[in-house]
Amino acid sequence: MILRPPYAADVETAYAWDRDPELAFWNGRPPISISLSAARRDYLSRWEDPSVKTFIIEAGEEDGNLRKPIGMATLYDFRKGGCELGIKIGPENLRGRGYASEAVGLLADYTFDVLNLEVLRGSTLADNDRMQRVFEKNGFEQTGNGAIVSRYDNRRYTELFYEKRRGA
Ligand SMILES: CC(C)(COP(=O)(O)OP(=O)(O)OC[C@H]1O[C@@H](n2cnc3c(N)ncnc32)[C@H](O)[C@@H]1OP(=O)(O)O)[C@@H](O)C(=O)NCCC(=O)NCCS
C-alpha cells in the first residue's frame, strides 16, 4: 500500500465515492448532488489547500504494478499540537481487508515523524464497529463521546472521540 497526493485524474473516483450513500452516512453528510464539473473545481481547490492534507490510498498486487486507488484519507483541523484524521475505503468489497488499519498506521507515523505533531485525533459513530476496531488496533484511546445530529438524515447519533499520542 502507498499513500500519495491526489491528482486531477482522481476527480471522477472521488466523485463516485462522494455519491455513495453508505459512505455518506458514515461520514455524516448527504451524498453530494452537485455536477461532476462543480465537484472538480471543489476538489482541485481543496487538494491545493495547505490546511487540509489529502491522501489517496493505493493498493493492489504484491509487485505493485497493478496498484489502484481504493480509498482516501485526510488530515485536517490542525490545532493544539495535533490534527484530526478522516478515512474511507471506497469499494465496498475492499472493506474489512485490513487496508484502513494499515493506512492509519502510516498516517500516524507521518503525523508524528514528518509533521512532528504530538497527537492524532479521530471520531466515529458509535455504530461504526469497523472504524472503532481500526482505532483500537492502532493504539488510539477513546477520550469521550457526544451527541451529534447527522446531516445525512438529521437524526441524532452518538459519536466517539479517539486520540493517539506520540509514542503510544
Ligand atoms: C471504516 C473503514 C474505513 C475501515 O476500513 P477497513 O479497511 O474496512 O478496515 P480494516 O479491514 O482495516 O479493519 C476492520 C476491522 O473491523 C472488523 N470488522 C469488519 N467488519 C466488521 C463488522 N461488520 N462489524 C464489526 N467489526 C468488523 C474487521 O474484522 C477488522 O478487525 P480485525 O483486523 O481485528 O479483524 C471502512 O470500512 C470504510 O470506509 N467504511 C465506510 C466509511 C467509513 O465508515 N469511514 C469512517 C468514518 S469515521
The ligand as a Tripos MOL2 file, in Angstrom:
@<TRIPOS>MOLECULE
LIG
   48    50     1     0     0
SMALL
NO_CHARGES

@<TRIPOS>ATOM
      1 C1        -14.4030    2.1040    8.3960 C.3       1 LIG1
      2 C2        -13.3920    1.7700    7.3170 C.3       1 LIG1
      3 C3        -12.5240    2.9950    6.9850 C.3       1 LIG1
      4 C4        -12.4930    0.6470    7.8820 C.3       1 LIG1
      5 O1        -11.6270    0.2540    6.8550 O.3       1 LIG1
      6 P1        -11.3800   -1.2670    6.5440 P.3       1 LIG1
      7 O2        -10.2580   -1.3530    5.5870 O.co2     1 LIG1
      8 O3        -12.6830   -1.8530    6.1670 O.co2     1 LIG1
      9 O4        -10.9260   -1.7520    7.9990 O.3       1 LIG1
     10 P2         -9.9400   -2.9530    8.3660 P.3       1 LIG1
     11 O5        -10.2220   -4.0950    7.4440 O.co2     1 LIG1
     12 O6         -8.5500   -2.4350    8.4200 O.co2     1 LIG1
     13 O7        -10.3370   -3.2800    9.8600 O.3       1 LIG1
     14 C5        -11.6840   -3.5130   10.1890 C.3       1 LIG1
     15 C6        -11.7630   -4.2910   11.4750 C.3       1 LIG1
     16 O8        -13.1430   -4.3760   11.8350 O.3       1 LIG1
     17 C7        -13.5500   -5.7360   11.7660 C.3       1 LIG1
     18 N1        -14.8470   -5.7490   11.0810 N.ar      1 LIG1
     19 C8        -15.0880   -5.8710    9.7780 C.ar      1 LIG1
     20 N2        -16.4050   -5.8150    9.5440 N.ar      1 LIG1
     21 C9        -16.9880   -5.6670   10.7260 C.ar      1 LIG1
     22 C10       -18.3160   -5.5410   11.1340 C.ar      1 LIG1
     23 N3        -19.3160   -5.5430   10.2490 N.pl3     1 LIG1
     24 N4        -18.5430   -5.3980   12.4420 N.ar      1 LIG1
     25 C11       -17.5320   -5.4050   13.3320 C.ar      1 LIG1
     26 N5        -16.2350   -5.4860   13.0010 N.ar      1 LIG1
     27 C12       -15.9880   -5.6260   11.7060 C.ar      1 LIG1
     28 C13       -12.5440   -6.4700   10.9690 C.3       1 LIG1
     29 O9        -12.5180   -7.8300   11.3570 O.3       1 LIG1
     30 C14       -11.2700   -5.7080   11.3380 C.3       1 LIG1
     31 O10       -10.7860   -6.0720   12.6020 O.3       1 LIG1
     32 P3         -9.6620   -7.2310   12.7740 P.3       1 LIG1
     33 O11        -8.4800   -6.7960   11.9690 O.co2     1 LIG1
     34 O12        -9.4180   -7.2690   14.2390 O.co2     1 LIG1
     35 O13       -10.2390   -8.4810   12.2330 O.co2     1 LIG1
     36 C15       -14.0640    1.2300    6.0150 C.3       1 LIG1
     37 O14       -14.7750    0.0700    6.2950 O.3       1 LIG1
     38 C16       -14.9500    2.2630    5.3700 C.2       1 LIG1
     39 O15       -14.5080    3.0590    4.5540 O.2       1 LIG1
     40 N6        -16.2460    2.2420    5.7450 N.am      1 LIG1
     41 C17       -17.2010    3.1950    5.2220 C.3       1 LIG1
     42 C18       -16.8260    4.6560    5.5420 C.3       1 LIG1
     43 C19       -16.4540    4.8750    6.9990 C.2       1 LIG1
     44 O16       -17.0660    4.3000    7.8750 O.2       1 LIG1
     45 N7        -15.4640    5.7230    7.2460 N.am      1 LIG1
     46 C20       -15.0540    6.0800    8.5740 C.3       1 LIG1
     47 C21       -15.8490    7.2490    9.0580 C.3       1 LIG1
     48 S1        -15.3070    7.7600   10.6790 S.3       1 LIG1
@<TRIPOS>BOND
     1     1     2 1
     2     2     3 1
     3     2     4 1
     4     2    36 1
     5     4     5 1
     6     5     6 1
     7     6     7 2
     8     6     8 1
     9     6     9 1
    10     9    10 1
    11    10    11 2
    12    10    12 1
    13    10    13 1
    14    13    14 1
    15    14    15 1
    16    15    16 1
    17    15    30 1
    18    16    17 1
    19    17    18 1
    20    17    28 1
    21    18    19 ar
    22    18    27 ar
    23    19    20 ar
    24    20    21 ar
    25    21    22 ar
    26    21    27 ar
    27    22    23 1
    28    22    24 ar
    29    24    25 ar
    30    25    26 ar
    31    26    27 ar
    32    28    29 1
    33    28    30 1
    34    30    31 1
    35    31    32 1
    36    32    33 2
    37    32    34 1
    38    32    35 1
    39    36    37 1
    40    36    38 1
    41    38    39 2
    42    38    40 1
    43    40    41 1
    44    41    42 1
    45    42    43 1
    46    43    44 2
    47    43    45 1
    48    45    46 1
    49    46    47 1
    50    47    48 1
@<TRIPOS>SUBSTRUCTURE
     1 LIG1         1 GROUP 0 **** ****
